[in-house]
Amino acid sequence: MIPEIPASWQNHLAEEREKPYFEKLEKFVAEEQEKFTIYPPQEKIFTALDLTSYEDTKVLLLGQDPYINKGQAHGLCFSVEDKSAKIPPSLRNIYKELKEDLGVEPPKHANLTAWAKQGILMLNVVLTVREGQSNSHKNKGWETFTDKIISLVSEKNEPVVFVLWGSHAQKKIPLIDTEKHKIVQGAHPSPLATGFLGSRPFSKINQYLREAGQTEIDWSIPD
């Protein structure tokens, strides 16, 4: 099953649950949960919305779909719940660039909850996945739901920074009011891509927040 939408998003997203696409999505996810191990666990599917309210969202960081191994996915893009788990390659590059860009020493773990609590909506395009199979829940309805979230954030009166790494994320640019909001885009941090290192995204995000009169992100993550 898909849990209830967190309270701070209810007014904005409640109607989505009544739509035919979401009913099909719920049926699909329920069937998958019966047959397979699905990540993240049911109660953590909406962690991004739980930790970052609509009103508090000032940065939207977009990922693709959840990690596929036990102890990793917990509803925040790029983040790993288990602090004893190995840091994934993309996040290693994110930490490397963070140190080069702002001199921030990376933590010894991969849990990015501290960022989400500062107003970074850490949203995957697809919110569930079958264990061991990337993209296994692609094109089942999650994209329609998360497109709605992106559009809602774009409707905010206050400027928001949208962080779009890689071509997959950059396909969402048409959903964003670029007259009102700022976009930080570049290569995906995966070691399989090139161009992320040296792109200085973190200082750009804070610069845009500063210009908008918003509090900057403290990128340091406690161990």
C-alpha positions, -999 to +999 in steps of 0.1 A: +000+000+000+009+037-004+007+056+029-013+088+035+002+119+020+019+139+048-003+166+064+016+197+051+010+184+015-025+172+019-042+203+007-020+204-024-021+167-033-052+151-019-070+153-052-043+133-069-052+102-049-087+102-064-075+102-100-076+071-121-038+070-126-032+070-088-057+042-083-038+021-109-005+030-092-018+020-058-030-014-072+004-019-089+024-011-057+002-033-035+007-063-059+044-057-060+046-056-022+028-089-020+052-106-044+085-089-039+106-068-015+100-032-024+121-002-014+118+021+005+096+004+032+060+014+029+061+039+057+090+057+042+077+062+007+069+099+014+099+107+036+108+137+014+073+152+019+074+143+056+107+161+063+102+191+040+068+208+040+054+226+010+057+259+028+094+253+038+106+241+004+132+265-009+154+240-029+141+210-049+168+184-056+156+158-081+167+122-083+156+093-104+144+063-084+152+047-050+183+026-042+177-011-049+195-028-019+185-034+017+192-006+042+196+021+016+164+037+003+144+057+028+125+082+006+152+109+001+170+111-033+208+103-031+205+095+006+211+062+024+193+055+057+218+031+073+247+051+086+269+020+085+262+013+048+287+020+021+285+055+005+272+051-031+294+063-059+272+092-070+271+105-034+309+101-031+312+125-060+287+149-044+308+149-013+340+154-032+325+184-051+311+198-018+345+198-003+361+214-035+333+240-037+328+251-001+355+233+019+329+212+037+343+180+051+321+150+042+306+128+069+315+091+071+279+081+062+254+088+034+223+099+054+212+134+041+183+140+065+201+171+077+197+187+043+160+178+040+153+195+074+166+228+060+141+231+032+156+209+005+128+187-010+148+157-019+125+141-044+129+111-066+109+110-099+098+075-091+092+067-054+093+029-052+114+002-067+117-036-067+147-050-048+177-054-071+159-040-102+165-003-111+137+014-129+113-015-122+085+009-112+091+033-140+061+044-161+035+031-135+022+065-124+048+079-101+060+103-127+026+119-130+025+124-092+059+138-089+054+161-119+025+175-100+048+181-070+073+199-092+046+220-107+032+229-073+066+240-061+069+261-092+036+278-083+051+291-051+054+329-049+088+327-032+118+319-055+129+283-053+162+267-065+156+236-087+187+214-088+186+192-119+216+169-124+216+148-156+194+148-187+167+127-170+161+155-144+165+183-169+135+170-189+114+186-161+124+221-170+091+228-189+073+223-155+092+252-139+085+289-141+120+300-150+111+337-148+104+333-111+127+305-100+164+296-105+177+263-120+211+248-111+217+221-138+247+201-149+260+166-153+248+138-131+272+130-102+275+094-113+311+083-120+297+071-153+291+107-164+316+135-168+313+172-159+299+172-124+332+177-106+341+213-108+306+225-115+303+243-081+265+237-076+265+242-038+278+278-038+254+286-067+225+273-047+235+294-017+241+325-039+206+322-053+191+318-019+210+348-006+197+369-036+162+358-028+165+368+009+164+332+020+186+315+046+215+297+030+219+259+034+244+247+059+258+218+038+278+202+067+263+169+079+270+158+114+286+123+119 
